[in-house]
Amino acid sequence: MTQTADAAGTSLSNPDFESGDLSGWTTTGTAFTGAVTDDPGWGWGCCFNQQGSYHLWGFAAGGDAATGTLTSEPFTLTGTGMVSALVSGGRNENDLYAALTTLDGTVLHKATGTDDEAYRRVTWDAREHLGKQLRVTVVDKATGGWGHINLDDVRVGTDPAPDPSQRGLAAHWDFTEGKGTTTREKVSQAADPVSYVFTDAQYKPDSDPLWRPKNEADGVLSGALLFDGYSTWVTRAAAQTQLPTDGLTVEAWVAPRAFEWGDDGKPSAVVNQQDKAAKRGFSLGVGRHGRWQFGIGTGDAWHEVTVPKPAALAAGKWAHLSAVFAPSEGAIRLFLNGEQVAEAAVPTGARLAKADVPLIIGRHNQPAIINGTFAVNMFNGLIDEVKIHNSALTPAAVTAGHQKDVQTFAGGTTPKARMEMDRSRYDGDRYRPGYHFTAPNHWMNEPHAPIQYKGKYHLFYQHNSHGPYWHNIAWGHAVSEDLVHWRDLPVALAPTEDTVAPDGVWSGDAAYDENGVPVLLFTAGNDSQRPNQATGLARPVDPGDSDLVEWKMHPTLVTSQTADLNVGAGRKVRFGDFRDPFVWKEGDTWFQLMGSGVQTTDGKDIGGTALLYTSKNLTDWSYSGPLMTGDVAAHPKTGQVWELPTFLPIGKDAQGRERRALLINPAFPAGPGEYSSKYVYYWVGTWDAQARRWTPDTTEPRLMDYGDHFTGPSGTVDDKGRSLVFSIAQDRRTERAHYDAGWAHNAGLPIELSMRPDGDLGFRPVEEVSRLHTGEPLLDISTPTSLADANTRLAGIKGDMLHIKLTLERGSADTFGLDVLRSPGDEERTRLFYDAPAGQLGVDRTRSGNNSSAEPGFGIHKGPLALSHGTLTLDVFLDRSMVEAYANNHKSITTRAYPFRQDSLGLRLFGDGSTVKSMTVWKMGNMTD
């Protein structure tokens, strides 16, 4: 039903009170005298959403205590024969209502309020009275709380006749709007608000909810609304939809993008109006692994039925759900695509007990809360054609209704569910990196399992598609031909029922099988086992697909932790911590490292460890022992557990022995949390594969990066023989900032490892970063230049997506370097510096700006670095909130800045006495260009 007219076209005098008074209306009592107002809200809330300026607010006359009537002048019913009005206020069908009456006062139709001041449209079908004289009468005999009623925009003969498709429906949302922040419910014609995080955005321009474009071939599913999994839902007031109690049918078309964990045992709500604890209301929702369910409260009991495994939903595909509450037949029945798939008995005298809570589509009425911020038990995916019927449909009627929908599809084939994650929803975000790898939407933590296949680099990453928080972890997937431009692919691995990983697919690695085909080894989460972490394996379904889109898990685990692993005399393995396989092949043997920890037999933590396994076929592994064990007492920041062990070749020494670097991510299950997710430590040494022996040059751990945002290493050796490392750059924002931004974290640039002449680890960004340069350099200094002259040339260069290559000669300066993200008055800036007397490279963030940061104040971070012949070469990458600097191909600083000021975009050199030997500045493009 569409609205085609308003009260201005009606034959009724002053139908919308736009005269500013009660002209054309007659009153008795005091309930409506002086009640015409142009107030948009009621003082303690907002908004009436009246039509035009003026409307009748019953409370404005004499509060809730006043009583009386308001009667219109007689009018002759013409036109369509429909009469409608905006009605709100108290709910009392006997003493508080608006009515369509004959001239002698006989009530033909009436409507009360919903204990809500916001108007809803009520439509009366009076076609049998065409040509007769009628009145509109408003009655207020109520004196208690909510003892008032409101009226506006009475329409006579202008609204279209009822749509036959709405017959028998209490409510119907078809989501055909395509834009805007409301969706119109077709029975009441009320516009219900669509909640969405970016309709009032904090870090980017405002934007509409995620409406799908219309496509005639999709039939009734043309359009639809995409629910993002954490911030999208539709709400209507508690009593705005009148539900039958003696039988009803709830149906919806849904296409889940992924399935939630099911916190507190609650489903992801498709549509609900429930208070389960009070045994009231109803809920249609999707549980773990696609097992959908329906529940209904009868006041004395909560009746619930869940479909069996064969009727579980498939992620990424449309499905038609119908739930029938038929107490007269003693049954609740569930139908999938028109076919009955489940049934449960209910007492024949059962009746729906209405819940006095809002009706919500896409969000649970009583959700679990994650991190004090994120409501879970929310639907993630497409929803369309939500209908609530006024009766319990028969199985034949459900089947017929489904077939009727299918007939609207081109070729009678259910359309593809178009819900790929769109990066453009973040356009204009001032802090979201543009050329560092990010997940297309929502949460990512460490990238992992990099591998090269058929000319493409594949990268996987920890991903929660439901929202920007850690939970429901699956493997995101992207592919690149040059390591810097990436194309998003579907999720590669997700927690799946009846697999080795029903509860999580956590970090891992990739390797090649005996045929050169990639395999994935992942941390399989299964909470029914202890430990709940083990190694699973997955193979591509189609090795001929260079995108490797589809993967299948091996039916059994390939490595599991046992409590009796030999980790040395007087020691035991930290049982329960066993994750993040790193795998490589030498000769005919595959090697696997697993992150864990070592304790004394009485439970005192000794340090993290990388446990070594070997295999001849990737599925049967033998334990060899710890590759290395840390010393958390001597080096507290290295953690009680090592995660993400990464073991890569960096060259050969003079004796021809293979040199490798072992990188680890410290973890602190026993605390303190202050060191978590901040550091990557490494050791360099020699590796003897035949003897399974790793000999580090020193047991002293060395820090790779002197910021505190470089974590989560993973690595591979590509076809150029380069050892490449990927990392996660923690953003360290508040949970509220994650919610408001809609994304969390990003990868660092891929780096190439090398062996320095002194045997230490060297690294630098891969050479392919130059492919991100856009146009000619903004500045190019190739001969020695004073700081003053260089700064004069820098004065006109502004930007937060830049690459700066800089070589500074110390000269007589004690401290020198580069300020980035600098405001014109130096109120904000991030300072990269070298302290020559101390021999340290550092970053000073005391003026960086920490808008949205979880850290109350930024400090100074630094570490040792030797100059190279008195010079410092910096490779600096600015990418909105990312600041990444590589010094002398030896150390790096990865840090964040969240400037408050919009003009913090400048560059400036400092350090009197130093000289610029060379400096080039490029503007950088996006990773998706």
HUHUJO-V534335 format. One record per backbone hydrogen bond with DSSP energy under -0.5 kcal/mol. CO is the residue of the C=O (numbers start at 1). NH is the residue of the N-H. If there is no record, write none. Layout:
co->CO nh->NH
co->CO nh->NH
//
This chain:
co->6 nh->9
co->7 nh->10
co->12 nh->15
co->14 nh->17
co->15 nh->154
co->17 nh->20
co->22 nh->25
co->24 nh->73
co->26 nh->71
co->28 nh->69
co->32 nh->35
co->35 nh->57
co->37 nh->55
co->40 nh->47
co->40 nh->48
co->40 nh->49
co->42 nh->44
co->45 nh->42
co->45 nh->43
co->48 nh->119
co->55 nh->37
co->55 nh->57
co->56 nh->58
co->56 nh->151
co->57 nh->60
co->57 nh->61
co->58 nh->61
co->58 nh->62
co->59 nh->63
co->62 nh->65
co->62 nh->66
co->67 nh->30
co->67 nh->31
co->68 nh->140
co->69 nh->28
co->70 nh->138
co->71 nh->26
co->75 nh->77
co->75 nh->134
co->76 nh->78
co->77 nh->131
co->78 nh->81
co->81 nh->126
co->82 nh->157
co->83 nh->124
co->84 nh->155
co->85 nh->87
co->85 nh->122
co->86 nh->152
co->87 nh->120
co->88 nh->150
co->89 nh->114
co->89 nh->115
co->89 nh->116
co->90 nh->92
co->90 nh->113
co->92 nh->96
co->95 nh->141
co->95 nh->142
co->96 nh->92
co->97 nh->139
co->98 nh->111
co->99 nh->101
co->99 nh->137
co->100 nh->108
co->100 nh->109
co->101 nh->135
co->102 nh->105
co->106 nh->102
co->106 nh->108
co->109 nh->100
co->111 nh->98
co->114 nh->239
co->116 nh->89
co->120 nh->87
co->122 nh->85
co->124 nh->83
co->124 nh->126
co->126 nh->129
co->127 nh->130
co->129 nh->132
co->132 nh->77
co->133 nh->103
co->134 nh->75
co->135 nh->101
co->136 nh->72
co->137 nh->99
co->138 nh->70
co->139 nh->97
co->140 nh->68
co->144 nh->147
co->146 nh->148
co->148 nh->90
co->149 nh->58
co->150 nh->88
co->151 nh->56
co->152 nh->86
co->155 nh->84
co->155 nh->157
co->157 nh->80
co->163 nh->166
co->164 nh->167
co->166 nh->169
co->168 nh->390
co->171 nh->388
co->172 nh->174
co->172 nh->186
co->173 nh->386
co->175 nh->224
co->180 nh->209
co->181 nh->194
co->183 nh->192
co->184 nh->174
co->185 nh->189
co->190 nh->185
co->190 nh->192
co->192 nh->183
co->193 nh->195
co->193 nh->235
co->195 nh->233
co->196 nh->199
co->197 nh->200
co->198 nh->201
co->198 nh->207
co->203 nh->430
co->209 nh->211
co->210 nh->226
co->213 nh->223
co->215 nh->218
co->216 nh->219
co->217 nh->410
co->218 nh->221
co->219 nh->222
co->222 nh->224
co->224 nh->212
co->225 nh->227
co->225 nh->383
co->226 nh->210
co->226 nh->228
co->227 nh->381
co->231 nh->233
co->233 nh->195
co->234 nh->361
co->235 nh->193
co->236 nh->359
co->237 nh->240
co->240 nh->242
co->241 nh->243
co->245 nh->352
co->248 nh->325
co->249 nh->389
co->250 nh->323
co->251 nh->387
co->252 nh->254
co->252 nh->321
co->253 nh->384
co->254 nh->319
co->255 nh->382
co->256 nh->316
co->262 nh->265
co->263 nh->266
co->267 nh->269
co->268 nh->286
co->269 nh->379
co->270 nh->362
co->271 nh->284
co->272 nh->360
co->273 nh->282
co->275 nh->278
co->275 nh->280
co->276 nh->279
co->279 nh->299
co->280 nh->275
co->281 nh->297
co->282 nh->273
co->283 nh->295
co->284 nh->270
co->284 nh->271
co->285 nh->293
co->286 nh->268
co->287 nh->290
co->288 nh->291
co->290 nh->292
co->290 nh->313
co->291 nh->287
co->292 nh->307
co->293 nh->285
co->294 nh->305
co->295 nh->283
co->296 nh->303
co->297 nh->281
co->297 nh->353
co->298 nh->300
co->301 nh->298
co->301 nh->303
co->303 nh->296
co->305 nh->294
co->308 nh->311
co->309 nh->312
co->314 nh->317
co->316 nh->417
co->319 nh->254
co->319 nh->321
co->320 nh->337
co->321 nh->252
co->322 nh->335
co->323 nh->250
co->323 nh->325
co->324 nh->326
co->324 nh->333
co->325 nh->248
co->326 nh->329
co->326 nh->331
co->327 nh->330
co->330 nh->346
co->331 nh->326
co->332 nh->344
co->333 nh->324
co->334 nh->341
co->334 nh->342
co->335 nh->322
co->335 nh->337
co->336 nh->339
co->339 nh->336
co->341 nh->308
co->342 nh->334
co->344 nh->332
co->347 nh->350
co->352 nh->354
co->353 nh->281
co->355 nh->357
co->358 nh->360
co->359 nh->236
co->360 nh->272
co->360 nh->362
co->361 nh->234
co->362 nh->379
co->364 nh->367
co->368 nh->376
co->370 nh->373
co->370 nh->374
co->373 nh->375
co->374 nh->370
co->374 nh->376
co->377 nh->269
co->377 nh->364
co->379 nh->229
co->379 nh->381
co->380 nh->257
co->380 nh->258
co->381 nh->227
co->382 nh->255
co->383 nh->225
co->384 nh->253
co->385 nh->387
co->386 nh->173
co->387 nh->251
co->387 nh->389
co->388 nh->170
co->388 nh->171
co->389 nh->249
co->391 nh->393
co->394 nh->398
co->395 nh->399
co->396 nh->400
co->397 nh->401
co->398 nh->402
co->399 nh->403
co->400 nh->404
co->401 nh->405
co->402 nh->406
co->403 nh->407
co->405 nh->408
co->406 nh->409
co->409 nh->412
co->410 nh->413
co->416 nh->418
co->417 nh->419
co->421 nh->423
co->422 nh->425
co->423 nh->426
co->424 nh->427
co->426 nh->429
co->431 nh->881
co->434 nh->927
co->437 nh->747
co->442 nh->744
co->443 nh->464
co->446 nh->462
co->448 nh->460
co->451 nh->458
co->453 nh->456
co->456 nh->453
co->457 nh->480
co->458 nh->451
co->459 nh->478
co->460 nh->448
co->461 nh->476
co->462 nh->445
co->463 nh->465
co->463 nh->474
co->464 nh->443
co->464 nh->467
co->467 nh->443
co->467 nh->469
co->469 nh->471
co->473 nh->505
co->474 nh->463
co->474 nh->476
co->475 nh->492
co->475 nh->493
co->476 nh->461
co->477 nh->489
co->478 nh->459
co->479 nh->487
co->480 nh->457
co->484 nh->486
co->485 nh->482
co->487 nh->479
co->489 nh->477
co->493 nh->475
co->496 nh->499
co->501 nh->496
co->504 nh->506
co->504 nh->525
co->506 nh->523
co->507 nh->523
co->507 nh->580
co->507 nh->581
co->508 nh->449
co->509 nh->521
co->511 nh->519
co->513 nh->516
co->517 nh->513
co->518 nh->540
co->519 nh->511
co->520 nh->538
co->521 nh->509
co->522 nh->524
co->522 nh->536
co->523 nh->506
co->523 nh->525
co->524 nh->526
co->524 nh->534
co->525 nh->503
co->525 nh->504
co->526 nh->529
co->532 nh->526
co->533 nh->561
co->534 nh->524
co->534 nh->536
co->535 nh->558
co->535 nh->559
co->536 nh->522
co->537 nh->554
co->538 nh->520
co->539 nh->552
co->542 nh->545
co->544 nh->546
co->545 nh->548
co->550 nh->541
co->550 nh->542
co->552 nh->539
co->558 nh->621
co->559 nh->535
co->562 nh->565
co->565 nh->567
co->568 nh->571
co->570 nh->601
co->572 nh->599
co->573 nh->575
co->574 nh->577
co->576 nh->578
co->579 nh->595
co->582 nh->593
co->584 nh->591
co->586 nh->589
co->589 nh->586
co->590 nh->615
co->591 nh->584
co->592 nh->613
co->593 nh->582
co->594 nh->611
co->595 nh->579
co->596 nh->609
co->596 nh->642
co->597 nh->574
co->598 nh->606
co->598 nh->607
co->599 nh->572
co->600 nh->603
co->604 nh->600
co->606 nh->632
co->606 nh->633
co->607 nh->598
co->608 nh->630
co->609 nh->596
co->609 nh->611
co->610 nh->627
co->610 nh->628
co->611 nh->594
co->612 nh->624
co->612 nh->625
co->613 nh->592
co->614 nh->622
co->615 nh->590
co->619 nh->621
co->620 nh->616
co->622 nh->614
co->625 nh->612
co->628 nh->610
co->631 nh->635
co->635 nh->638
co->636 nh->639
co->639 nh->608
co->641 nh->667
co->643 nh->665
co->646 nh->648
co->646 nh->663
co->648 nh->661
co->651 nh->659
co->653 nh->656
co->657 nh->653
co->658 nh->687
co->659 nh->650
co->659 nh->651
co->660 nh->685
co->661 nh->648
co->661 nh->663
co->662 nh->683
co->663 nh->646
co->664 nh->666
co->664 nh->681
co->665 nh->643
co->666 nh->677
co->667 nh->640
co->667 nh->641
co->668 nh->671
co->672 nh->675
co->673 nh->676
co->675 nh->678
co->678 nh->710
co->680 nh->704
co->681 nh->664
co->682 nh->702
co->683 nh->662
co->684 nh->697
co->685 nh->660
co->686 nh->695
co->687 nh->658
co->687 nh->689
co->688 nh->692
co->688 nh->693
co->693 nh->688
co->694 nh->696
co->695 nh->686
co->702 nh->682
co->704 nh->892
co->709 nh->711
co->709 nh->730
co->711 nh->728
co->714 nh->726
co->716 nh->718
co->716 nh->724
co->718 nh->721
co->722 nh->718
co->722 nh->724
co->723 nh->753
co->724 nh->716
co->725 nh->751
co->726 nh->714
co->727 nh->748
co->728 nh->711
co->728 nh->730
co->729 nh->746
co->732 nh->854
co->732 nh->855
co->734 nh->738
co->735 nh->739
co->736 nh->740
co->737 nh->741
co->738 nh->742
co->742 nh->442
co->744 nh->444
co->746 nh->729
co->750 nh->766
co->751 nh->725
co->752 nh->764
co->754 nh->756
co->754 nh->762
co->756 nh->759
co->760 nh->756
co->762 nh->754
co->764 nh->752
co->766 nh->769
co->767 nh->770
co->768 nh->771
co->769 nh->772
co->770 nh->773
co->772 nh->925
co->773 nh->775
co->774 nh->923
co->779 nh->921
co->780 nh->782
co->781 nh->919
co->785 nh->916
co->786 nh->790
co->787 nh->791
co->788 nh->792
co->789 nh->793
co->790 nh->794
co->791 nh->795
co->794 nh->797
co->796 nh->798
co->797 nh->907
co->800 nh->880
co->801 nh->924
co->802 nh->878
co->803 nh->805
co->803 nh->922
co->804 nh->806
co->804 nh->876
co->805 nh->920
co->806 nh->874
co->807 nh->917
co->807 nh->918
co->808 nh->872
co->809 nh->915
co->810 nh->813
co->814 nh->836
co->816 nh->834
co->817 nh->910
co->818 nh->832
co->819 nh->908
co->820 nh->830
co->822 nh->905
co->822 nh->906
co->823 nh->826
co->828 nh->823
co->830 nh->820
co->830 nh->832
co->831 nh->833
co->831 nh->844
co->832 nh->818
co->833 nh->842
co->834 nh->816
co->834 nh->836
co->835 nh->839
co->835 nh->840
co->839 nh->865
co->840 nh->835
co->841 nh->863
co->842 nh->833
co->843 nh->845
co->843 nh->861
co->844 nh->831
co->845 nh->848
co->847 nh->829
co->849 nh->898
co->850 nh->853
co->852 nh->734
co->854 nh->856
co->859 nh->845
co->861 nh->843
co->863 nh->841
co->867 nh->869
co->868 nh->871
co->870 nh->810
co->871 nh->868
co->872 nh->808
co->872 nh->874
co->873 nh->888
co->874 nh->806
co->874 nh->876
co->875 nh->886
co->876 nh->804
co->876 nh->878
co->877 nh->879
co->877 nh->884
co->878 nh->802
co->879 nh->881
co->879 nh->882
co->881 nh->897
co->882 nh->879
co->883 nh->895
co->884 nh->877
co->885 nh->893
co->886 nh->875
co->886 nh->888
co->887 nh->890
co->887 nh->891
co->889 nh->763
co->891 nh->887
co->892 nh->706
co->893 nh->885
co->893 nh->895
co->894 nh->709
co->895 nh->883
co->898 nh->851
co->901 nh->904
co->903 nh->905
co->905 nh->799
co->906 nh->822
co->908 nh->819
co->910 nh->817
co->911 nh->914
co->913 nh->812
co->914 nh->787
co->915 nh->809
co->915 nh->917
co->916 nh->785
co->918 nh->807
co->919 nh->781
co->920 nh->805
co->921 nh->778
co->921 nh->779
co->922 nh->803
co->923 nh->774
co->926 nh->929
co->927 nh->486
//
